[in-house]
Amino acid sequence: MEENKSILTVALDDETAERIAPLLKRQGLVVRSLDQAEDAVKLAHRDGFHLVISRYPLPDMKLREFVTAIRADGSASKSTSLMLLTIPEMATEARDGVQGGPFLVFSGQEPLGSLGQGAAHLLQVAPRYAPRIPARLRANLKDDAESFKGWIVNLSRSGMLVKETPMLPVGAVCYFEFTLPSGESIRGQAEVVRHAKPRRERVMGFAMRFIEFEPGCSDALMAWCDDESD
C-alpha cells in the first residue's frame, strides 16, 4: 500500500469482531472501534476514515441517519466506503438504508474470504498484477448456461479484468476457472461489476469481483499475489 488506510468499526459484537479479525490485522491498516453510532459520527467527522464497518441494526441510531451524518458536508469521512454486517433476514433492509457512496452488505452467509475481498475492493488497496492467463467462464444468461473462453489481463486479490470473450452484462454472476502461472488451479464465482474503458485501460473487456472460491483456491491466490508483490 502506498499509504496507511484507516477503518472505523461500529457496534460490532465479540463474535463478529473475531470473525473479521484477520481482515483488521492486515498490514498497513489503522483500526478504531466504537460501540455507539453517535460516538462514531463525532469521530468520523473529525478524523477521516477510508472504510466504516458497522453492525446493522445500530443500537442507538437509524441507519439512514447514521450514513447521512457520516457523509455530511464538512465531515472528514465524507467520501468513506461503508460495509454493513447483518443477518440474512435484514440484508435487503440494510441495502435500502444506504443512499449514495460505495457500500457492501454482508449477511453472515458469505465465506470469510469474501469479507476480506469486499473490504479490499472498498478500500481500493488490492494491488493488481498483469499476467496473461487463459480463463473459462460459465454464465447463466436467460434460460441457458453458456460457457466462454477468455484471457485475464489484470488480476488482484479481489477480482480480475477479462478480455477476448463476449461482453457479459454488469451484474452477471459466473463460475470461473483459471490456472495461475505457478500452477495452482483457481475456481469459484465472480460478478461482472463494470465494463472496461478502452481509452483508459487499452482493453475491451469487463472487470469481475470475486464472490466465493472453491476450497483452498482463495489461499492459493492470496499466496501468489503475495509472492508477486515481493
C-alpha positions as a LaTeX table, in Angstrom:
\begin{tabular}{lrrr}
\hline
Residue & $x$ (\AA) & $y$ (\AA) & $z$ (\AA) \\
\hline
Met1 & 0.00 & 0.00 & 0.00 \\
Glu2 & 1.14 & 3.50 & $-0.73$ \\
Glu3 & $-0.42$ & 4.85 & 2.46 \\
Asn4 & $-1.98$ & 3.53 & 5.62 \\
Lys5 & $-5.73$ & 3.01 & 5.31 \\
Ser6 & $-7.98$ & 3.73 & 8.27 \\
Ile7 & $-11.02$ & 1.67 & 9.30 \\
Leu8 & $-13.67$ & 2.54 & 11.87 \\
Thr9 & $-15.74$ & $-0.33$ & 13.29 \\
Val10 & $-19.08$ & 0.45 & 14.93 \\
Ala11 & $-21.15$ & $-1.63$ & 17.37 \\
Leu12 & $-19.59$ & $-4.97$ & 16.49 \\
Asp13 & $-20.29$ & $-7.80$ & 18.93 \\
Asp14 & $-17.43$ & $-10.04$ & 20.03 \\
Glu15 & $-18.33$ & $-12.88$ & 17.64 \\
Thr16 & $-18.43$ & $-10.58$ & 14.62 \\
Ala17 & $-15.24$ & $-8.81$ & 15.63 \\
Glu18 & $-13.49$ & $-12.16$ & 15.94 \\
Arg19 & $-14.78$ & $-13.23$ & 12.54 \\
Ile20 & $-13.30$ & $-10.22$ & 10.78 \\
Ala21 & $-10.14$ & $-10.06$ & 12.89 \\
Pro22 & $-7.95$ & $-11.40$ & 10.02 \\
Leu23 & $-9.14$ & $-8.51$ & 7.88 \\
Leu24 & $-8.49$ & $-5.90$ & 10.57 \\
Lys25 & $-4.99$ & $-7.24$ & 11.21 \\
Arg26 & $-3.84$ & $-6.68$ & 7.63 \\
Gln27 & $-0.59$ & $-4.81$ & 7.40 \\
Gly28 & $-0.99$ & $-1.09$ & 6.78 \\
Leu29 & $-4.47$ & $-0.73$ & 8.31 \\
Val30 & $-5.21$ & 1.60 & 11.22 \\
Val31 & $-8.34$ & 0.47 & 13.08 \\
Arg32 & $-10.53$ & 2.31 & 15.61 \\
Ser33 & $-13.50$ & 0.61 & 17.28 \\
Leu34 & $-16.53$ & 2.20 & 18.99 \\
Asp35 & $-19.71$ & 0.75 & 20.49 \\
Gln36 & $-22.12$ & 3.63 & 19.80 \\
Ala37 & $-23.08$ & 5.14 & 16.47 \\
Glu38 & $-23.29$ & 8.69 & 17.85 \\
Asp39 & $-19.69$ & 8.46 & 19.08 \\
Ala40 & $-18.66$ & 7.07 & 15.70 \\
Val41 & $-20.25$ & 10.00 & 13.87 \\
Lys42 & $-18.35$ & 12.51 & 16.02 \\
Leu43 & $-15.05$ & 10.70 & 15.43 \\
Ala44 & $-15.66$ & 10.29 & 11.69 \\
His45 & $-16.41$ & 13.99 & 11.36 \\
Arg46 & $-13.09$ & 14.84 & 12.99 \\
Asp47 & $-10.85$ & 12.08 & 11.57 \\
Gly48 & $-11.12$ & 10.83 & 8.02 \\
Phe49 & $-11.73$ & 7.09 & 7.60 \\
His50 & $-11.42$ & 5.15 & 4.36 \\
Leu51 & $-13.89$ & 2.46 & 5.45 \\
Val52 & $-16.58$ & 2.21 & 8.14 \\
Ile53 & $-17.64$ & $-1.32$ & 9.13 \\
Ser54 & $-20.89$ & $-1.29$ & 11.07 \\
Arg55 & $-23.34$ & $-3.75$ & 12.56 \\
Tyr56 & $-26.92$ & $-3.49$ & 11.38 \\
Pro57 & $-29.16$ & $-2.61$ & 13.09 \\
Leu58 & $-27.27$ & 0.01 & 15.09 \\
Pro59 & $-28.00$ & 0.25 & 18.83 \\
Asp60 & $-28.64$ & 4.00 & 19.02 \\
Met61 & $-29.31$ & 5.44 & 15.54 \\
Lys62 & $-31.31$ & 4.69 & 12.42 \\
Leu63 & $-29.08$ & 3.57 & 9.58 \\
Arg64 & $-30.08$ & 6.30 & 7.14 \\
Glu65 & $-29.41$ & 8.99 & 9.76 \\
Phe66 & $-26.05$ & 7.41 & 10.54 \\
Val67 & $-24.95$ & 7.27 & 6.90 \\
Thr68 & $-26.17$ & 10.82 & 6.22 \\
Ala69 & $-24.26$ & 12.11 & 9.25 \\
Ile70 & $-21.05$ & 10.26 & 8.39 \\
Arg71 & $-21.08$ & 11.52 & 4.80 \\
Ala72 & $-22.30$ & 15.06 & 5.51 \\
Asp73 & $-20.61$ & 18.10 & 4.01 \\
Gly74 & $-17.76$ & 19.12 & 6.27 \\
Ser75 & $-17.19$ & 15.58 & 7.55 \\
Ala76 & $-13.61$ & 14.34 & 7.27 \\
Ser77 & $-15.12$ & 10.97 & 6.26 \\
Lys78 & $-17.48$ & 12.39 & 3.63 \\
Ser79 & $-16.15$ & 10.03 & 0.96 \\
Thr80 & $-15.85$ & 6.93 & 3.15 \\
Ser81 & $-16.94$ & 3.50 & 1.98 \\
Leu82 & $-19.38$ & 1.56 & 4.15 \\
Met83 & $-19.60$ & $-2.15$ & 4.95 \\
Leu84 & $-22.66$ & $-3.39$ & 6.83 \\
Leu85 & $-22.71$ & $-6.71$ & 8.69 \\
Thr86 & $-26.15$ & $-8.10$ & 9.38 \\
Ile87 & $-28.28$ & $-11.28$ & 9.26 \\
Pro88 & $-29.83$ & $-12.74$ & 6.07 \\
Glu89 & $-33.34$ & $-11.63$ & 7.00 \\
Met90 & $-32.23$ & $-7.99$ & 7.25 \\
Ala91 & $-29.85$ & $-7.74$ & 4.28 \\
Thr92 & $-32.40$ & $-6.12$ & 1.93 \\
Glu93 & $-33.44$ & $-3.68$ & 4.62 \\
Ala94 & $-29.81$ & $-2.75$ & 5.21 \\
Arg95 & $-29.22$ & $-2.12$ & 1.50 \\
Asp96 & $-32.30$ & 0.09 & 1.34 \\
Gly97 & $-30.96$ & 2.18 & 4.22 \\
Val98 & $-27.88$ & 3.36 & 2.33 \\
Gln99 & $-28.10$ & 6.07 & $-0.29$ \\
Gly100 & $-25.12$ & 7.20 & $-2.32$ \\
Gly101 & $-21.47$ & 6.30 & $-1.94$ \\
Pro102 & $-19.75$ & 2.91 & $-2.14$ \\
Phe103 & $-21.04$ & 0.22 & 0.19 \\
Leu104 & $-21.41$ & $-3.54$ & 0.60 \\
Val105 & $-23.76$ & $-5.59$ & 2.79 \\
Phe106 & $-22.74$ & $-8.97$ & 4.24 \\
Ser107 & $-25.36$ & $-11.16$ & 5.85 \\
Gly108 & $-23.18$ & $-13.75$ & 7.59 \\
Gln109 & $-23.58$ & $-16.45$ & 4.97 \\
Glu110 & $-20.53$ & $-15.46$ & 2.92 \\
Pro111 & $-17.15$ & $-17.16$ & 3.40 \\
Leu112 & $-14.58$ & $-15.23$ & 5.38 \\
Gly113 & $-12.57$ & $-14.62$ & 2.24 \\
Ser114 & $-15.45$ & $-12.67$ & 0.73 \\
Leu115 & $-15.34$ & $-10.18$ & 3.60 \\
Gly116 & $-11.66$ & $-9.55$ & 3.01 \\
Gln117 & $-12.17$ & $-9.25$ & $-0.74$ \\
Gly118 & $-15.08$ & $-6.88$ & $-0.25$ \\
Ala119 & $-13.07$ & $-4.70$ & 2.11 \\
Ala120 & $-10.13$ & $-4.62$ & $-0.31$ \\
His121 & $-12.49$ & $-3.54$ & $-3.07$ \\
Leu122 & $-13.94$ & $-0.74$ & $-0.93$ \\
Leu123 & $-10.52$ & 0.36 & 0.27 \\
Gln124 & $-9.15$ & 0.13 & $-3.28$ \\
Val125 & $-5.93$ & $-1.27$ & $-1.89$ \\
Ala126 & $-5.74$ & $-4.53$ & $-3.80$ \\
Pro127 & $-2.56$ & $-4.46$ & $-5.90$ \\
Arg128 & $-3.15$ & $-5.60$ & $-9.46$ \\
Tyr129 & $-0.81$ & $-7.79$ & $-11.47$ \\
Ala130 & $-0.71$ & $-8.07$ & $-15.25$ \\
Pro131 & $-0.28$ & $-11.69$ & $-16.28$ \\
Arg132 & $-1.93$ & $-13.14$ & $-19.37$ \\
Ile133 & $-3.88$ & $-16.14$ & $-18.14$ \\
Pro134 & $-6.44$ & $-18.16$ & $-20.12$ \\
Ala135 & $-9.76$ & $-18.45$ & $-18.26$ \\
Arg136 & $-13.04$ & $-20.29$ & $-18.65$ \\
Leu137 & $-16.34$ & $-18.67$ & $-17.64$ \\
Arg138 & $-19.80$ & $-20.20$ & $-17.36$ \\
Ala139 & $-22.71$ & $-17.80$ & $-17.04$ \\
Asn140 & $-26.46$ & $-18.36$ & $-16.68$ \\
Leu141 & $-27.93$ & $-15.97$ & $-19.25$ \\
Lys142 & $-31.69$ & $-16.06$ & $-19.87$ \\
Asp143 & $-32.69$ & $-19.74$ & $-19.66$ \\
Asp144 & $-29.41$ & $-21.38$ & $-20.65$ \\
Ala145 & $-25.94$ & $-21.73$ & $-19.18$ \\
Glu146 & $-23.28$ & $-20.58$ & $-21.63$ \\
Ser147 & $-19.54$ & $-21.21$ & $-21.48$ \\
Phe148 & $-16.87$ & $-18.80$ & $-22.74$ \\
Lys149 & $-13.11$ & $-18.71$ & $-23.05$ \\
Gly150 & $-11.16$ & $-15.51$ & $-22.48$ \\
Trp151 & $-7.96$ & $-14.03$ & $-21.11$ \\
Ile152 & $-7.25$ & $-12.48$ & $-17.71$ \\
Val153 & $-5.08$ & $-9.39$ & $-18.22$ \\
Asn154 & $-5.29$ & $-7.92$ & $-14.71$ \\
Leu155 & $-5.55$ & $-9.98$ & $-11.53$ \\
Ser156 & $-5.77$ & $-8.99$ & $-7.87$ \\
Arg157 & $-6.90$ & $-10.43$ & $-4.57$ \\
Ser158 & $-10.37$ & $-9.00$ & $-5.12$ \\
Gly159 & $-11.04$ & $-9.52$ & $-8.82$ \\
Met160 & $-9.87$ & $-9.72$ & $-12.41$ \\
Leu161 & $-10.14$ & $-7.99$ & $-15.78$ \\
Val162 & $-11.16$ & $-10.33$ & $-18.60$ \\
Lys163 & $-10.94$ & $-9.73$ & $-22.36$ \\
Glu164 & $-11.42$ & $-11.60$ & $-25.66$ \\
Thr165 & $-14.75$ & $-13.02$ & $-24.55$ \\
Pro166 & $-18.33$ & $-11.90$ & $-25.28$ \\
Met167 & $-19.21$ & $-8.79$ & $-23.25$ \\
Leu168 & $-21.26$ & $-10.01$ & $-20.30$ \\
Pro169 & $-23.73$ & $-7.60$ & $-18.67$ \\
Val170 & $-22.94$ & $-5.85$ & $-15.40$ \\
Gly171 & $-24.40$ & $-7.94$ & $-12.59$ \\
Ala172 & $-23.89$ & $-11.29$ & $-14.33$ \\
Val173 & $-22.58$ & $-13.96$ & $-11.96$ \\
Cys174 & $-20.27$ & $-16.55$ & $-13.48$ \\
Tyr175 & $-18.45$ & $-19.67$ & $-12.48$ \\
Phe176 & $-14.77$ & $-19.20$ & $-13.36$ \\
Glu177 & $-11.71$ & $-21.39$ & $-13.66$ \\
Phe178 & $-8.11$ & $-20.49$ & $-14.45$ \\
Thr179 & $-4.60$ & $-21.69$ & $-13.66$ \\
Leu180 & $-2.03$ & $-19.40$ & $-12.06$ \\
Pro181 & 1.45 & $-19.15$ & $-13.63$ \\
Ser182 & 2.64 & $-21.04$ & $-10.54$ \\
Gly183 & 0.41 & $-23.99$ & $-11.48$ \\
Glu184 & $-2.46$ & $-23.77$ & $-8.97$ \\
Ser185 & $-5.99$ & $-24.08$ & $-10.34$ \\
Ile186 & $-8.35$ & $-21.33$ & $-9.12$ \\
Arg187 & $-12.12$ & $-21.87$ & $-9.26$ \\
Gly188 & $-15.14$ & $-20.09$ & $-7.85$ \\
Gln189 & $-17.78$ & $-17.48$ & $-8.64$ \\
Ala190 & $-17.40$ & $-13.85$ & $-9.66$ \\
Glu191 & $-19.70$ & $-10.98$ & $-10.60$ \\
Val192 & $-19.28$ & $-8.56$ & $-13.51$ \\
Val193 & $-19.03$ & $-5.12$ & $-11.87$ \\
Arg194 & $-18.12$ & $-2.85$ & $-14.79$ \\
His195 & $-17.10$ & $-2.70$ & $-18.42$ \\
Ala196 & $-13.53$ & $-1.61$ & $-19.17$ \\
Lys197 & $-12.92$ & 1.75 & $-20.81$ \\
Pro198 & $-10.63$ & 1.17 & $-23.82$ \\
Arg199 & $-9.27$ & 4.73 & $-23.86$ \\
Arg200 & $-8.14$ & 4.45 & $-20.25$ \\
Glu201 & $-7.30$ & 0.77 & $-19.87$ \\
Arg202 & $-6.43$ & 0.00 & $-23.51$ \\
Val203 & $-8.52$ & $-3.14$ & $-23.40$ \\
Met204 & $-12.06$ & $-4.13$ & $-24.39$ \\
Gly205 & $-13.40$ & $-6.36$ & $-21.65$ \\
Phe206 & $-15.02$ & $-6.35$ & $-18.22$ \\
Ala207 & $-13.99$ & $-6.34$ & $-14.58$ \\
Met208 & $-15.19$ & $-9.07$ & $-12.22$ \\
Arg209 & $-15.31$ & $-9.12$ & $-8.42$ \\
Phe210 & $-14.67$ & $-12.47$ & $-6.73$ \\
Ile211 & $-17.68$ & $-13.64$ & $-4.71$ \\
Glu212 & $-16.53$ & $-17.02$ & $-3.47$ \\
Phe213 & $-13.85$ & $-19.63$ & $-4.07$ \\
Glu214 & $-13.80$ & $-23.39$ & $-4.01$ \\
Pro215 & $-11.89$ & $-24.80$ & $-1.01$ \\
Gly216 & $-8.21$ & $-23.91$ & $-0.97$ \\
Cys217 & $-8.40$ & $-21.61$ & $-4.00$ \\
Ser218 & $-8.56$ & $-18.33$ & $-2.07$ \\
Asp219 & $-5.43$ & $-19.20$ & $-0.08$ \\
Ala220 & $-3.59$ & $-20.16$ & $-3.28$ \\
Leu221 & $-4.49$ & $-16.89$ & $-4.99$ \\
Met222 & $-3.54$ & $-14.79$ & $-1.96$ \\
Ala223 & $-0.19$ & $-16.60$ & $-1.70$ \\
Trp224 & 0.52 & $-15.98$ & $-5.38$ \\
Cys225 & $-0.35$ & $-12.29$ & $-5.04$ \\
Asp226 & 1.93 & $-12.05$ & $-2.01$ \\
Asp227 & 4.79 & $-13.60$ & $-3.99$ \\
Glu228 & 4.19 & $-11.17$ & $-6.88$ \\
Ser229 & 4.31 & $-8.18$ & $-4.53$ \\
Asp230 & 7.72 & $-9.11$ & $-3.07$ \\
\hline
\end{tabular}
